[in-house]
Amino acid sequence: MNKPVLSAHFESRTPSDVRLAQMKYDEREVKPEAVINVGIGNVSLPTNPAMKKRMFALNAPESPFAKGVVRYSGTAGFEECQNAFKNILACEGFDTSKLLVQVTDGGSSGMELVLLGVCGPAGTDEKPFMMIDPAYTNYISFAERIGRKTITVKRALGEDGKFSLPKLDEIEENIKKNNPGALLVIPYDNPTGQLYDYETLKGLAALCVKYNMWMVSDEAYRELYYTGDNSLVSIWGITDADVPGIEGRRISLETTSKVWNACGLRIGAVITDNPEYHDRSIAEYTANLCANVIGQYIFGALAHESKESIASWCKSLREYYKDIIFKVYNGLKEQEPGLIVSSPDASIYSVIDVRNVVKPGFDAIDFVLYCAQKGSVDYKGVQTTLLVAPLKGFYDIPAGENNPGSTQFRISFVGTPEDMMKVPELFVKLLRQYEASR
């Protein structure tokens, strides 16, 4: 009997690099006593108190769900939820008077929506989406899903742990060659932990204006910086006064996941200062009906928080992550001085490059699969394995070409402090165990 035929797209699908290790570990028949997963940024901290209050009282008299009725919101989301995103920006010192907010099912839905809004037709090379490699792998995956082309300019990880951004003239040559529809920036970078400064953003913004491109900023980790001064870097801090013509082409992607410790709430937003873009984006999203309304209501609590409350929350989160990140960074260097670890400047990630300590032919994905499927080491009497994300999928590089991600991994600082302190020893022990086996 004939079998139904999968689409070519489904036939080509493999798990995202950020989910690969956990999926393979779940299939493991004989598991070690313990596992620590730092492959995905699944935050383990409690969410904001104002949000918790609503979450724990969905049946309170003032709740729209008090009678058990759960109806759609408008496609753009509840006004209160929109105002929560704007209130955060206003409390951070940005002018929100011209900003338009569309609530989405997590930042991920926003990514897909933006690709539809700024790129050329599906299946063509027209108006590709321009990224700076390594870039968050989901942009590449969503572009493949909807048939939009992506192009990249490359960063390089130096021996000092610093990622070097391409020079502006190199980026400009790429723009001239490919005529992209938009440029993506991630100021508090995922996956590298790099922190952009305003001069860099202004230079990139000027290119967007010169070549009539949208400027898209993924601001999932805004507020999470661990170096430099206290001025927040954001696309909303760049105006026509800085770069004439930038207003009206700015788009940011927002999420409740990271700064607000609500990954599973699945609420995000697309914010723009272009009314036509906003209207068309909502029209496209009407097929999705709306983002989940319970999540919108919970996050909507932040529409009423004060500047002092927002600032205090963000400061405490920065201090929490900074302590863990620097301890893990130093621990990795102590365990294996030959490791290259990216400078812990922002977000909740670092990149580890093992190129100086492994034999030729090393492949990051093979090591991740080894740790997930059969590897484990003794940690204080407990057989333990570690799940990390291979960085190969964060580079948009044609098959057959050298991929720097072949020796690189992303770790997320999302475990408990106790678990995170185990990561340096576990990573190095597992790496040595794997190298001895091949």
C-alpha positions as CSV (number, residue, x, y, z in Angstrom):
1,M,0.0,0.0,0.0
2,N,1.3,3.5,-0.9
3,K,2.2,5.8,2.0
4,P,1.1,9.4,2.1
5,V,3.9,11.7,1.0
6,L,5.3,14.4,3.2
7,S,6.1,17.8,1.8
8,A,9.6,18.5,0.7
9,H,9.8,21.1,3.5
10,F,8.8,18.6,6.2
11,E,11.2,16.0,4.8
12,S,14.0,18.5,5.2
13,R,13.2,19.5,8.8
14,T,15.5,18.7,11.7
15,P,15.1,19.9,15.3
16,S,16.2,23.5,16.1
17,D,19.7,23.6,17.6
18,V,18.3,25.0,20.9
19,R,15.9,22.0,21.3
20,L,18.1,19.2,19.8
21,A,19.8,18.1,23.0
22,Q,16.7,17.9,25.1
23,M,14.8,16.0,22.4
24,K,17.6,13.4,22.1
25,Y,18.0,13.1,25.8
26,D,14.3,12.4,26.2
27,E,14.8,9.4,23.9
28,R,17.7,8.0,25.9
29,E,16.9,4.6,27.4
30,V,19.4,4.6,30.2
31,K,19.7,8.0,31.7
32,P,22.3,9.2,34.2
33,E,21.3,10.3,37.7
34,A,21.2,14.0,36.8
35,V,21.0,16.3,33.8
36,I,21.5,20.0,33.5
37,N,20.1,21.7,30.4
38,V,21.6,25.0,29.4
39,G,20.9,24.5,25.8
40,I,17.8,26.7,25.7
41,G,17.0,30.0,27.4
42,N,14.1,28.6,29.4
43,V,14.2,31.0,32.4
44,S,13.7,29.3,35.8
45,L,13.1,32.4,37.9
46,P,9.7,33.5,39.2
47,T,7.9,36.1,37.2
48,N,7.2,39.7,38.2
49,P,5.1,40.2,41.4
50,A,2.4,42.2,39.6
51,M,2.1,39.5,37.0
52,K,2.1,36.7,39.7
53,K,-0.8,38.5,41.5
54,R,-3.0,38.3,38.4
55,M,-1.9,34.8,37.5
56,F,-2.9,33.5,41.0
57,A,-6.2,35.3,40.9
58,L,-7.8,34.6,37.6
59,N,-11.1,34.1,39.3
60,A,-11.0,37.4,41.3
61,P,-14.0,39.7,40.8
62,E,-12.0,42.2,38.8
63,S,-10.6,39.5,36.4
64,P,-12.2,39.3,33.0
65,F,-12.1,35.5,33.5
66,A,-14.0,35.5,36.8
67,K,-17.0,33.8,35.2
68,G,-15.0,31.3,33.3
69,V,-15.5,32.9,29.9
70,V,-12.4,33.1,27.7
71,R,-13.1,35.1,24.5
72,Y,-10.9,36.4,21.8
73,S,-9.3,39.8,22.0
74,G,-8.9,42.0,19.0
75,T,-6.1,40.9,16.7
76,A,-3.8,43.7,17.9
77,G,-4.3,42.6,21.5
78,F,-5.9,44.1,24.6
79,E,-5.2,47.8,24.9
80,E,-3.9,47.2,28.4
81,C,-1.4,44.6,27.2
82,Q,-0.3,47.0,24.5
83,N,0.1,49.7,27.1
84,A,2.2,47.4,29.2
85,F,4.8,47.2,26.5
86,K,4.7,51.0,26.0
87,N,4.8,51.7,29.8
88,I,8.1,49.6,30.1
89,L,9.6,51.7,27.3
90,A,8.4,54.9,28.8
91,C,9.8,54.0,32.2
92,E,13.1,53.3,30.5
93,G,13.2,56.8,29.1
94,F,12.0,56.4,25.5
95,D,9.4,58.4,23.8
96,T,6.4,56.2,23.0
97,S,4.0,58.9,21.7
98,K,4.3,57.6,18.1
99,L,4.7,53.9,18.8
100,L,2.1,51.3,17.7
101,V,2.0,48.0,19.4
102,Q,0.7,44.7,18.1
103,V,0.6,41.8,20.6
104,T,1.7,38.4,19.3
105,D,1.9,34.8,20.5
106,G,5.4,35.2,21.8
107,G,8.3,37.0,20.2
108,S,8.6,34.0,17.9
109,S,5.3,34.8,16.1
110,G,6.5,38.3,15.8
111,M,9.7,37.2,14.0
112,E,7.7,35.3,11.4
113,L,5.3,38.2,11.0
114,V,8.2,40.7,10.5
115,L,9.8,38.4,7.8
116,L,6.5,38.5,6.0
117,G,6.3,42.3,6.3
118,V,9.8,43.3,5.1
119,C,11.0,40.6,2.6
120,G,10.2,40.0,-1.0
121,P,7.9,37.3,-2.4
122,A,8.2,33.7,-1.2
123,G,10.6,31.5,-3.2
124,T,12.5,34.5,-4.7
125,D,15.8,36.2,-3.9
126,E,14.1,39.6,-3.8
127,K,14.5,41.8,-0.7
128,P,16.2,39.2,1.6
129,F,16.4,39.6,5.3
130,M,19.9,40.7,6.4
131,M,21.4,39.4,9.6
132,I,24.8,39.5,11.4
133,D,26.2,36.0,11.9
134,P,26.0,34.2,14.3
135,A,22.3,35.1,14.6
136,Y,19.4,33.6,16.6
137,T,18.7,30.4,14.7
138,N,14.9,30.8,14.7
139,Y,15.1,33.7,12.2
140,I,16.7,31.3,9.8
141,S,14.1,28.6,10.5
142,F,11.2,30.9,10.1
143,A,12.6,32.3,6.9
144,E,12.9,28.8,5.5
145,R,9.3,28.0,6.7
146,I,7.8,30.9,4.7
147,G,10.2,30.7,1.8
148,R,12.0,34.0,2.4
149,K,15.7,34.5,1.6
150,T,18.2,35.4,4.3
151,I,21.7,36.9,3.8
152,T,24.4,37.5,6.4
153,V,27.6,39.4,7.2
154,K,29.9,37.6,9.5
155,R,31.3,38.3,12.9
156,A,34.5,36.5,14.1
157,L,35.2,35.3,17.6
158,G,38.7,36.4,18.6
159,E,41.1,34.6,21.0
160,D,40.2,37.3,23.5
161,G,36.5,36.2,23.5
162,K,35.4,39.3,21.7
163,F,33.1,39.1,18.6
164,S,34.2,41.6,16.0
165,L,31.4,43.3,14.1
166,P,31.9,43.6,10.3
167,K,33.1,47.0,9.2
168,L,30.3,49.3,7.8
169,D,31.8,49.4,4.4
170,E,31.8,45.6,4.3
171,I,28.1,45.6,5.3
172,E,27.4,48.3,2.7
173,E,29.0,46.2,-0.1
174,N,26.7,43.3,0.9
175,I,23.7,45.6,0.8
176,K,24.6,46.8,-2.7
177,K,25.0,43.3,-3.9
178,N,21.8,41.8,-2.4
179,N,19.4,44.7,-2.0
180,P,17.9,43.5,1.4
181,G,14.5,44.6,2.6
182,A,15.6,44.9,6.2
183,L,18.6,44.6,8.6
184,L,18.2,42.8,11.9
185,V,20.1,43.9,14.9
186,I,20.1,42.3,18.4
187,P,21.6,45.0,20.7
188,Y,21.8,42.6,23.7
189,D,22.9,39.8,21.5
190,N,21.6,36.3,21.3
191,P,23.7,34.0,21.0
192,T,27.0,35.9,21.6
193,G,26.3,38.0,24.7
194,Q,27.7,41.0,22.8
195,L,26.5,44.5,23.7
196,Y,26.1,47.0,20.8
197,D,26.8,50.6,21.5
198,Y,24.8,53.6,20.1
199,E,27.5,54.6,17.7
200,T,27.3,51.1,16.1
201,L,23.5,51.3,15.9
202,K,23.6,54.7,14.4
203,G,26.0,53.6,11.7
204,L,23.8,50.7,10.9
205,A,20.7,52.9,11.0
206,A,22.3,55.3,8.5
207,L,22.8,52.4,6.1
208,C,19.1,51.5,6.5
209,V,18.1,55.0,5.5
210,K,20.6,55.3,2.7
211,Y,19.4,52.0,1.1
212,N,15.7,52.4,2.0
213,M,15.6,49.3,4.3
214,W,13.6,48.6,7.4
215,M,15.6,48.4,10.7
216,V,14.5,45.6,12.9
217,S,15.7,45.3,16.4
218,D,15.2,42.2,18.6
219,E,15.0,43.7,22.1
220,A,14.2,40.5,24.1
221,Y,17.1,41.2,26.5
222,R,16.9,45.0,26.8
223,E,18.0,45.9,30.4
224,L,20.3,42.8,30.7
225,Y,23.7,44.4,30.3
226,Y,26.8,43.9,32.6
227,T,29.3,46.4,31.3
228,G,29.6,50.0,30.3
229,D,27.4,52.9,31.5
230,N,23.8,52.8,32.5
231,S,22.3,54.2,29.3
232,L,20.0,51.6,27.7
233,V,20.7,50.8,24.0
234,S,17.6,50.5,21.9
235,I,16.3,51.3,18.4
236,W,13.9,53.6,20.2
237,G,16.8,55.7,21.3
238,I,17.7,56.5,17.7
239,T,15.6,59.3,16.2
240,D,15.7,61.6,13.2
241,A,17.9,64.0,15.3
242,D,20.6,61.2,15.3
243,V,20.0,59.7,11.8
244,P,17.7,61.8,9.6
245,G,15.1,59.5,8.0
246,I,15.3,56.6,10.5
247,E,11.8,57.4,11.9
248,G,9.1,55.5,10.1
249,R,11.3,52.5,9.3
250,R,11.9,51.3,12.9
251,I,10.5,48.0,14.1
252,S,11.2,46.2,17.4
253,L,10.5,42.7,18.6
254,E,9.5,42.4,22.2
255,T,8.7,39.5,24.6
256,T,7.7,38.7,28.1
257,S,10.0,35.7,28.2
258,K,13.4,36.9,29.4
259,V,13.4,40.2,31.3
260,W,10.0,39.3,32.8
261,N,10.7,35.7,33.4
262,A,7.7,34.4,31.6
263,C,8.9,32.2,28.7
264,G,5.8,30.0,28.8
265,L,3.4,32.9,28.8
266,R,4.0,33.2,25.1
267,I,3.3,36.9,24.8
268,G,5.3,39.1,22.6
269,A,4.9,42.2,20.5
270,V,5.8,43.9,17.2
271,I,6.3,47.6,17.8
272,T,6.7,50.2,15.0
273,D,6.5,53.9,14.3
274,N,5.1,53.3,10.8
275,P,1.3,53.3,10.8
276,E,0.9,51.6,7.4
277,Y,3.2,48.8,8.5
278,H,1.3,48.4,11.7
279,D,-2.1,48.2,9.9
280,R,-0.9,45.7,7.3
281,S,0.8,43.6,10.0
282,I,-2.5,43.4,11.9
283,A,-4.3,42.5,8.7
284,E,-1.9,39.6,8.1
285,Y,-2.3,38.4,11.7
286,T,-6.2,38.3,11.6
287,A,-5.8,34.7,10.3
288,N,-4.3,34.0,13.7
289,L,-7.2,35.7,15.4
290,C,-5.3,36.9,18.5
291,A,-2.6,36.2,21.0
292,N,-3.6,34.1,24.0
293,V,-5.8,36.3,26.2
294,I,-4.9,34.9,29.6
295,G,-1.3,35.7,28.9
296,Q,-2.2,39.2,27.7
297,Y,-4.2,39.8,30.9
298,I,-1.3,38.6,33.2
299,F,1.3,40.7,31.4
300,G,-1.1,43.7,31.3
301,A,-0.4,44.2,35.0
302,L,2.8,46.0,34.0
303,A,0.8,48.8,32.3
304,H,0.2,50.1,35.9
305,E,3.7,49.7,37.3
306,S,5.8,52.8,38.2
307,K,9.1,53.8,36.8
308,E,10.7,53.0,40.1
309,S,9.2,49.6,40.2
310,I,10.3,48.7,36.7
311,A,13.8,50.0,37.3
312,S,14.1,48.1,40.6
313,W,13.0,44.9,39.0
314,C,15.5,45.2,36.1
315,K,18.4,46.1,38.4
316,S,17.8,43.1,40.6
317,L,17.7,40.8,37.5
318,R,20.9,42.3,36.2
319,E,22.7,41.8,39.5
320,Y,21.4,38.2,39.6
321,Y,22.7,37.3,36.1
322,K,25.9,39.2,36.4
323,D,27.0,37.2,39.4
324,I,26.3,33.9,37.8
325,I,27.6,34.8,34.3
326,F,31.0,35.9,35.6
327,K,31.4,33.0,37.9
328,V,30.7,30.5,35.1
329,Y,32.9,32.5,32.7
330,N,35.8,32.4,35.2
331,G,35.1,28.7,36.0
332,L,35.4,27.7,32.4
333,K,38.7,29.4,32.0
334,E,40.0,27.8,35.1
335,Q,38.9,24.3,34.1
336,E,40.4,24.6,30.6
337,P,42.5,27.8,29.9
338,G,42.5,26.9,26.1
339,L,38.7,27.5,25.8
340,I,37.6,30.7,24.2
341,V,34.6,32.1,26.0
342,S,32.7,35.1,24.6
343,S,32.9,38.2,26.7
344,P,29.9,38.3,29.1
345,D,28.6,41.8,28.3
346,A,24.8,41.3,27.8
347,S,21.8,39.0,27.5
348,I,21.8,35.6,29.2
349,Y,24.2,33.6,26.9
350,S,27.8,33.0,26.2
351,V,29.5,31.2,23.4
352,I,32.2,28.6,24.1
353,D,34.7,27.8,21.3
354,V,36.8,24.7,21.7
355,R,38.8,25.1,18.5
356,N,42.1,25.3,20.5
357,V,41.6,22.1,22.6
358,V,40.1,19.5,20.3
359,K,41.4,17.2,17.6
360,P,40.8,17.9,13.9
361,G,37.4,16.8,12.6
362,F,35.5,17.9,15.7
363,D,31.8,18.6,15.1
364,A,29.7,20.5,17.7
365,I,26.5,18.6,16.9
366,D,28.2,15.2,17.4
367,F,29.4,16.3,20.8
368,V,25.9,17.6,21.8
369,L,24.4,14.3,20.7
370,Y,27.1,12.4,22.6
371,C,26.2,14.2,25.8
372,A,22.5,13.7,25.3
373,Q,22.5,10.1,24.2
374,K,25.3,8.4,26.1
375,G,27.8,10.6,27.8
376,S,27.9,11.3,31.6
377,V,30.6,12.1,34.1
378,D,31.0,11.9,37.9
379,Y,30.2,15.2,39.6
380,K,30.7,14.8,43.4
381,G,29.5,11.2,43.3
382,V,26.5,11.8,40.9
383,Q,26.6,10.7,37.3
384,T,25.6,13.8,35.4
385,T,25.4,15.0,31.8
386,L,25.1,18.5,30.4
387,L,22.9,19.7,27.5
388,V,24.2,22.6,25.4
389,A,23.3,24.1,22.0
390,P,25.6,23.6,19.0
391,L,26.2,26.9,17.2
392,K,26.3,25.5,13.7
393,G,22.6,26.4,13.2
394,F,23.2,30.0,14.3
395,Y,25.3,30.6,11.2
396,D,23.6,31.0,7.8
397,I,26.3,29.3,5.7
398,P,25.9,27.1,2.6
399,A,26.5,23.4,3.0
400,G,30.1,22.5,2.3
401,E,31.6,25.8,3.4
402,N,33.5,26.1,6.6
403,N,31.1,26.8,9.5
404,P,32.7,28.5,12.6
405,G,29.9,27.0,14.7
406,S,31.5,23.5,14.2
407,T,33.5,24.1,17.3
408,Q,31.2,26.5,19.1
409,F,28.4,26.2,21.6
410,R,25.8,28.5,23.3
411,I,25.2,28.1,27.0
412,S,22.2,29.8,28.6
413,F,22.5,31.1,32.2
414,V,19.0,29.9,33.1
415,G,19.6,27.1,35.6
416,T,19.6,27.5,39.4
417,P,22.8,29.2,40.8
418,E,23.7,25.8,42.2
419,D,23.4,24.0,38.8
420,M,25.1,26.8,37.0
421,M,28.2,26.4,39.2
422,K,28.5,22.8,38.0
423,V,28.6,23.8,34.3
424,P,32.3,24.5,33.9
425,E,33.5,21.2,35.3
426,L,30.8,19.2,33.6
427,F,31.5,20.8,30.2
428,V,35.2,20.2,30.3
429,K,35.0,16.7,31.7
430,L,32.4,15.7,29.0
431,L,34.5,17.3,26.3
432,R,37.6,15.4,27.4
433,Q,35.6,12.2,27.7
434,Y,34.2,12.7,24.2
435,E,37.6,13.5,22.7
436,A,39.1,10.4,24.2
437,S,36.4,8.3,22.5
438,R,37.1,9.4,19.0
